[in-house]
């Protein structure tokens, strides 16, 4: 018969007793957010966001007037003009991109059948791209000087 060394015996008993203690303690403590915690949208790279706006052809539906240029939608564009959207909170801008809205911030823009016409782009964007696109809308989409 093989002898069990004392180290193996102690380790086996420790694991066994730990399992019994966990089983008797019930469910683990429920997690909770630290007091005062809140989410704030991170700052992104507005240059990368503008490049993404162009790459994804957002201007096909949205016109945006920039200080030195205009990215104009095709005639009959279906999305609201984004000029001046920099006044909106970053979290709203992000939500506008990742959620189908029933309300749109653009005055006079109406939704059809209870939803905005913008599709779902969640499977096209990385988190960093979303952050950068919001940075572009927040900081690059200010009302141009006349």
Backbone torsions as a table, in degrees:
resi	resn	phi	psi	omega
1	UNK	NA	140.0	-177.2
2	UNK	-82.5	139.2	178.5
3	UNK	-87.8	138.4	175.5
4	UNK	-91.0	127.9	179.1
5	UNK	-76.9	160.7	-173.5
6	UNK	-65.5	-33.3	178.8
7	UNK	-62.7	-46.1	179.6
8	UNK	-62.7	-41.1	179.7
9	UNK	-64.3	-44.5	-179.7
10	UNK	-65.1	-43.2	179.1
11	UNK	-62.5	-43.8	179.6
12	UNK	-62.9	-44.7	179.3
13	UNK	-65.4	-38.4	179.1
14	UNK	-63.0	-46.0	179.1
15	UNK	-63.5	-43.7	-179.9
16	UNK	-62.8	-47.4	-179.7
17	UNK	-66.7	-34.9	176.9
18	UNK	-64.1	-41.8	178.4
19	UNK	-64.1	-40.1	178.2
20	UNK	-65.4	-42.8	-179.5
21	UNK	-63.0	-41.4	178.2
22	UNK	-65.2	-40.9	-179.4
23	UNK	-64.6	-34.2	-177.4
24	UNK	-82.9	-22.0	-175.2
25	UNK	-78.3	-7.8	-178.9
26	UNK	81.1	-153.7	-177.2
27	UNK	-76.2	152.5	179.1
28	UNK	-67.5	161.9	179.3
29	UNK	-59.3	142.4	179.6
30	UNK	-77.7	136.6	178.4
31	UNK	-72.6	152.7	175.2
32	UNK	-145.5	147.6	178.9
33	UNK	-69.3	142.7	178.1
34	UNK	-60.0	146.8	-179.6
35	UNK	-58.0	133.1	179.2
36	UNK	85.6	-3.1	-179.6
37	UNK	-70.4	142.6	172.5
38	UNK	-154.2	157.4	179.7
39	UNK	-89.7	134.9	170.2
40	UNK	-131.8	138.3	-175.8
41	UNK	-68.9	132.6	-179.0
42	UNK	-72.8	155.9	175.5
43	UNK	-74.2	144.1	179.8
44	UNK	-120.7	-168.1	-179.6
45	UNK	-103.0	107.5	-174.8
46	UNK	-68.4	-27.6	176.9
47	UNK	-67.1	-45.3	176.8
48	UNK	-63.6	-36.1	178.3
49	UNK	-64.7	-40.3	177.2
50	UNK	-65.2	-42.4	178.1
51	UNK	-60.6	-39.7	178.3
52	UNK	-67.4	-41.3	177.2
53	UNK	-55.4	-42.2	179.5
54	UNK	-73.2	-46.2	-178.3
55	UNK	-59.6	-41.6	-178.8
56	UNK	-84.1	0.6	178.4
57	UNK	56.9	41.8	177.3
58	UNK	-61.5	-27.2	178.7
59	UNK	-66.7	-10.8	176.4
60	UNK	-65.4	-27.8	179.7
61	UNK	-115.8	-24.2	-174.2
62	UNK	-121.0	129.4	170.9
63	UNK	-91.1	142.1	175.0
64	UNK	-142.5	123.5	178.1
65	UNK	-90.9	122.5	178.5
66	UNK	-107.5	162.2	-176.5
67	UNK	-52.5	-37.2	-176.9
68	UNK	-119.4	7.0	-178.7
69	UNK	-161.0	173.8	176.9
70	UNK	-135.5	131.8	171.1
71	UNK	-103.3	99.0	-171.8
72	UNK	-96.7	136.0	176.5
73	UNK	-70.5	160.7	175.9
74	UNK	-66.9	156.4	176.4
75	UNK	-54.8	137.8	-179.3
76	UNK	79.2	23.4	-179.8
77	UNK	-53.2	145.5	-174.5
78	UNK	-99.6	-14.5	-179.4
79	UNK	-98.6	160.0	178.9
80	UNK	-69.2	154.7	173.7
81	UNK	-67.8	137.1	-174.9
82	UNK	-98.8	0.9	177.3
83	UNK	-59.3	130.2	179.0
84	UNK	86.6	0.5	179.7
85	UNK	-67.8	-7.2	-179.7
86	UNK	-63.6	-17.5	178.9
87	UNK	-75.6	-14.3	-178.1
88	UNK	-82.6	149.9	178.0
89	UNK	-63.1	146.6	178.9
90	UNK	-55.5	-39.9	-178.2
91	UNK	-63.8	-36.5	176.9
92	UNK	-67.5	-42.6	179.5
93	UNK	-61.0	-44.4	178.7
94	UNK	-62.7	-44.1	179.8
95	UNK	-63.1	-35.3	178.7
96	UNK	-64.7	-29.5	-179.0
97	UNK	-83.1	-38.6	-172.8
98	UNK	-98.1	-11.3	178.9
99	UNK	-120.9	146.0	172.1
100	UNK	-79.1	122.7	-174.7
101	UNK	-91.9	150.1	170.6
102	UNK	-99.1	-13.8	176.4
103	UNK	-133.0	145.7	-179.5
104	UNK	-125.4	142.9	-175.5
105	UNK	-71.5	-16.1	-176.9
106	UNK	-74.7	122.3	177.1
107	UNK	-60.0	135.1	177.4
108	UNK	82.8	-8.3	179.3
109	UNK	-83.0	129.7	-178.5
110	UNK	-112.1	148.2	176.6
111	UNK	-95.0	155.6	179.6
112	UNK	-114.5	135.1	179.1
113	UNK	55.2	35.5	175.6
114	UNK	79.3	3.5	-178.7
115	UNK	-138.5	150.6	171.4
116	UNK	-71.6	156.1	-175.8
117	UNK	-77.8	-11.1	-177.1
118	UNK	-65.1	133.1	-179.8
119	UNK	-76.0	-175.8	179.4
120	UNK	-96.3	121.6	-177.6
121	UNK	-111.0	12.2	-176.7
122	UNK	-58.7	-36.2	-178.2
123	UNK	-82.5	-4.4	177.8
124	UNK	-99.9	-23.2	-172.6
125	UNK	-107.0	138.5	168.2
126	UNK	-82.2	168.1	177.4
127	UNK	-61.4	-43.3	179.8
128	UNK	-62.3	-39.4	178.1
129	UNK	-63.8	-40.7	176.7
130	UNK	-61.1	-45.0	179.4
131	UNK	-60.5	-44.6	-179.4
132	UNK	-68.7	-39.1	178.3
133	UNK	-63.4	-41.7	176.7
134	UNK	-63.8	-40.2	177.7
135	UNK	-59.9	-41.1	177.3
136	UNK	-62.6	-47.5	-179.5
137	UNK	-66.2	-34.6	-177.5
138	UNK	-77.3	-39.4	-173.2
139	UNK	-112.9	-23.8	-178.1
140	UNK	-98.0	-12.4	-174.9
141	UNK	-104.6	37.5	177.8
142	UNK	-74.1	160.3	179.3
143	UNK	-66.5	125.3	-177.0
144	UNK	-67.5	150.8	176.5
145	UNK	-70.2	141.8	-178.9
146	UNK	-96.4	NA	NA
